[in-house]
């Protein structure tokens, strides 16, 4: 499992490095920020809904769910406005 890389893995690593170098840094930065914001939004939304449904914590759960929806909405707007 942690032994030397196979030739296919080494080739995949080279391809990944080449692709990251050839792309625009602004695009990579925008992708990473958007990916993180979507993950945070989904986590907050899911946690908020679970807090409301399973523990009856409407205030905290509702706030988290609304915040998650807001972050997801802002992420969608940022995605639509981005032009490389």
N, C-alpha and C positions, 0 to 999 in steps of 0.2 A: 504494500500500500504506500509506504513512504520511501520506496526504493528509487532508483534512478528513473528518469522520465523515459517513456517509450518514444520512438521516432515520431509517431503521430502527435504526441503531446508537445514535443519540441517544435514541430512544424506549426502546430496550432498557436503556440506561444509566439513564434516569429511572426505569424500572420496577424495576431492581435497587436503586437508592438508596432508593426508596419502600419496597420490601420489607424492606430491611435496617433502616430506621428503625422500621418498624411492628412488627418482631419483638422478642421479649424478649432483652435482652443475655445473660442466662444461657444461653438456648438456643443462641445464636450461639457463645458461648464453649465450651459443651459440644460442639457440632458440630465446631468447629475442633480442639479437643484430641483428640476421638475420631478425626477424619480423619487428623491427624498421627500418632497412636499406631498406627493401622492401617497407614499407609504405612511407618512404622519397623519394625513387626512383619513385614510382608511382605518388606521389603528384607533384614532380618536372616535370616529364614527362607530366602529364595532364595539369598542369598550363602553362608549356611552349607551348604546342600545342594550348591551348586556347588563350594565348597572341598573338601568331602568327595569328591564324585564325580570331579572333574577333576584335583585336585591331591593328593588323598590326605591332606589335613590334617584328620585326624579330631578332634583336640582342639579346635582353633579353630573349625573348621566345625561340629562337633557342638554346641559351646557357643553359637555364633550361632544355629543352627537351634532349639535348645531355648529360647533367649532370645526368638527370634521367635515361637515357639509360645506362650510364656508371655505376651508382650505382646498377641498376638491374643486369647488367652483372657481376659485382663483387660479388653481393649477390649469383648469380647462381654458380659462381666458388667456393665461400666459402661453399655453401651447398654441392656441389659435393665432395669437399676435406675433409669435416668433417667426422671423424671416431670416434665414441664413445668408 
